[in-house]
Amino acid sequence: MADNTTAYTADLAPGSLITQDGQMQWAGLLIGPGTPFSVDRSGLTGWEDLPEYDSSDAERPTSHGAWPGARYAKPRKVGGTVWTHPASGRGPAALNALRQSFALTDGERWLAVRLHGEILAVRARVAQRVVPADRVFATQGAARASVQWLAADPRRYAVNEQLATTGPPQPESGLTWPLTWPLNWGRAQSTGDVVAENTGSAPTHPVIVFRGPCAIPAVTERISRRGLRYAIDLTAGDVLEVDTAAGTVTLNNSASRRHTAMADSGPEELFAFEPGRAELSFRPESAGPDARMTVRWRSAEW
């Protein structure tokens, strides 16, 4: 059996070790067919289920039922039982790998699962690990580890991050003289518009990066009319990164600039792509030809 379980605690790219259906990857540990570890036939719990949620429904005081309110998903709980195979000749080493990988840590790591050719992943932490020192373990060396992960963000993401880039809008070149028919108005080198497609069933939060030179960088999602706008001048080489999931606005990967959000700029946490098509417009107040807006996102599933 190939050993694909190096760097057990490393936060590797989601699904980077997975090669076939039925495999799952937790940080740097590969579990499933072709490894010293297997998932119990009962499979995983909580993976394809809708997460629990909080509801702001309000009961009607003088009528039946309630007024429907917003619903917000709670963290996702994923559970499963992992076995080590004594026939692999790696009994003690495999158990040590489980101990290292399923340890109590503060940071989240990628948990990825491949089913029917599709790999989805969540950011999670180990919430519980139970390894009975029973007769099977004592006599045969087979360990049975019951593990539960807790994903603060319950959405499951596609492993391939998508990217779209545009410069500021540029005017058309216009007509050239003498006029000839049919008239050619020229074509703009950049419209300042890009399209982002969320092919999943859950909203997803993008990362938006503005690169200078430009003044007061702004982006608007034309369908939802949500927008972000910042009172800051970016010189050539400056990078303003907006992580809408974390709600952070960072200049040159060091200084927070969230306080530069203008009055007509919405909360970063509410700037999300609903399932389907999002149409984004990059509209700085002024910009040089080298200014850019880059959008990164992953499609998300419940």
Beta strands, then each sheet from edge to edge (+ up, - down):
strand 1: 24-26
strand 2: 29-31
strand 3: 37-39
strand 4: 53-55
strand 5: 58-59
strand 6: 66-67
strand 7: 71-73
strand 8: 76-84
strand 9: 109-115
strand 10: 118-130
strand 11: 144-151
strand 12: 156-158
strand 13: 162-166
strand 14: 193-198
strand 15: 207-211
strand 16: 214-215
strand 17: 218-221
strand 18: 227-229
strand 19: 233-234
strand 20: 239-243
strand 21: 248-251
strand 22: 255-256
strand 23: 276-282
strand 24: 286-287
strand 25: 292-297
strand 26: 300-301
sheet 1: 2+ 1- 9+ 10- 11+ 8- 3+
sheet 2: 2+ 1- 9+ 10- 12+ 26-
sheet 3: 4+ 7-
sheet 4: 5+ 6-
sheet 5: 13+ 25- 15+ 20- 21+ 22-
sheet 6: 14+ 23- 17+ 18-
sheet 7: 19+ 16- 24+
end
